[in-house]
Each structure stands twice: as structure tokens, then as C-alpha cells.
Amino acid sequence: MAEIKDPENTIIMELKDGRVVIELLTDIAPAHCARMKELARAGAYDNVVFHRVIDGFMAQTGDVAHGNAEKAFDLRRAGTGGSDLPDLPAEFSRIPHDRGTLGAARSQNPNSANSQFFINFTDNHFLNGQYTVYGRVIEGMGHVDAITRGEPPANPDRMLSVKVAADA
């Protein structure tokens, strides 16, 4: 088990196969980290599906408007929304998109990230400098690797719960 050094800046995500622990990179992307904690504390990520999962690339989730499998769920709309909060300006850094890093999903506009994010299955350095990196999986990457593939998957996996470790 990974040691949680900073519970206030650590996310615990429960998937069907087990716990995933994510260390937030607050010194690199403070606004993105604050947004993830705010939405986690509000329970907004609970039951949100992984709507775009590409083998050898990444697993995308976090559409809190249309991706909650328990609230008027429509798989065709999952991935098209965000939260009611304003979009975030990009916080690009020199941190590479390595296996296990969290990247902020966005539209063509670099300043359009909101609630959606992806976890890299592999090193995806072609994304470097184009998408904000704001966390890294420190435990449970095997559970991420087991997420059902598809764009969208016919029966998508979901984040059962997402909590800030300090609150868990």
C-alpha cells in the first residue's frame, strides 16, 4: 500500500476492482487540483462512468453533468458535459504524460477544462505541453488497467466513489 503523505491533496477513487490512490500535484496545477477536490467533496464524481477508454492510451471520465450512471443516465451524452463551475485556464508544465498521470480533458480550447479527466495507460508524451497534468496514480494502477474499453464502452465501468483522503 502506498503511503499517503498529504491526505488533503490525495484522492481515493473506488473502482469495481479496488482502490486507486491519486497524488494531486498542487504545486504544478493548483486550480485543477482544487477543482477535483471541490467536486469530490460534493460527491459529484460518485457513479460517473468512464465514457472513453482506449486501449494503449487512456481512460476518460468525469462528466458530472451527463455521466452519472444513477441519475437520468444516457450513454450517448456521457462525455459532452462538465460541472456548473467555470472552465479552468490551462496550467501546462514540464511534467510528462507518463503512465498513471492524470490529465485534464478539454475541447480544442486549451482553457476549457472543467471536470473531465483522463488517466494515461502508457507514456503519452505527444500530449506534453498540450493538456494539464495535475495528478498521478500512486496505488491501484492495475485497477485502472482493468477498466472496460470502448468509445463508449457498451457497459461502462464507473467511479463508485471519489473522496479526498483527509475526509475518508
Rosetta blueprint (number, residue, H / E / L):
1 M L
2 A L
3 E L
4 I L
5 K L
6 D L
7 P H
8 E H
9 N H
10 T E
11 I E
12 I E
13 M E
14 E E
15 L E
16 K L
17 D L
18 G E
19 R E
20 V E
21 V E
22 I E
23 E E
24 L E
25 L L
26 T L
27 D L
28 I L
29 A L
30 P H
31 A H
32 H H
33 C H
34 A H
35 R H
36 M H
37 K H
38 E H
39 L H
40 A H
41 R H
42 A L
43 G L
44 A L
45 Y L
46 D L
47 N L
48 V E
49 V E
50 F L
51 H L
52 R E
53 V E
54 I E
55 D L
56 G L
57 F L
58 M E
59 A E
60 Q E
61 T E
62 G L
63 D L
64 V L
65 A L
66 H L
67 G L
68 N E
69 A L
70 E L
71 K L
72 A L
73 F L
74 D L
75 L L
76 R L
77 R L
78 A L
79 G L
80 T L
81 G L
82 G L
83 S L
84 D L
85 L L
86 P L
87 D L
88 L E
89 P L
90 A L
91 E L
92 F L
93 S L
94 R L
95 I L
96 P L
97 H L
98 D L
99 R L
100 G L
101 T E
102 L E
103 G E
104 A E
105 A L
106 R L
107 S L
108 Q L
109 N L
110 P L
111 N L
112 S L
113 A E
114 N L
115 S L
116 Q L
117 F E
118 F E
119 I E
120 N E
121 F L
122 T L
123 D L
124 N L
125 H H
126 F H
127 L H
128 N L
129 G L
130 Q L
131 Y L
132 T L
133 V E
134 Y E
135 G E
136 R E
137 V E
138 I E
139 E E
140 G L
141 M H
142 G H
143 H H
144 V H
145 D H
146 A L
147 I L
148 T L
149 R L
150 G E
151 E L
152 P L
153 P L
154 A L
155 N L
156 P L
157 D L
158 R E
159 M E
160 L L
161 S E
162 V E
163 K E
164 V E
165 A H
166 A H
167 D H
168 A L
